[in-house]
Amino acid sequence: MTITVRPASVFEDVRAVIGPKSPTANVCFCLSYRIPSKIANNLREPDRSAFVAELCRAEPAPGVLAYDGEEPVGWAAVAPRADTTFARNRKIPHVDELPVWSLWCIRVRPGHRKQGISHALIEGAVEFARTNGAPAIEAYPLDNGDARVDLTMAYAGLRKNFERAGFTHAADTTSVLAGHPRILMRLDLR
């Protein structure tokens, strides 16, 4: 298996990894931190798909996709923090005024897990942010120690995976997900 990570510029590939299953869905497509919750909750199919298709045509793309050959097998949401709700989030602090990028969602498709794809996605997201001029990149993973995490809630990532990629603890947060505290981790790209 050879995994490559590319910008998420092909809408159908994004849909294959994070698209909603229901034709009337108002969830997923990884919009919960990209746009205000009131807008995200009211944006239903097919308008939700149209919104994400437009994001895929924009520069920079809304994130990165991992591919096994030509099959999309994973997703990571990464964008300038100023373009996300993390810019105003009261539970996740700003360490400084540096125009950092945020990495907030990692998803690997069933049947492809436990093969290192999440690690490739983190590395790919870091490179994507660096290529697009980010001075640093932040993530807000779960600080779960050795405790198991429900796969649905593991989208934020796990502290150990970010440490493996060179991120360091930058601040505690008051955000909790699936019973685990989230921490702010950062990697300087300068």
Summary of the structure (lengths in Angstrom):
residues: 190
radius of gyration: 15.5
end to end distance: 32.0
largest distance: 43.4
contacts: 584
relative contact order: 0.16
helix: 29%
strand: 28%
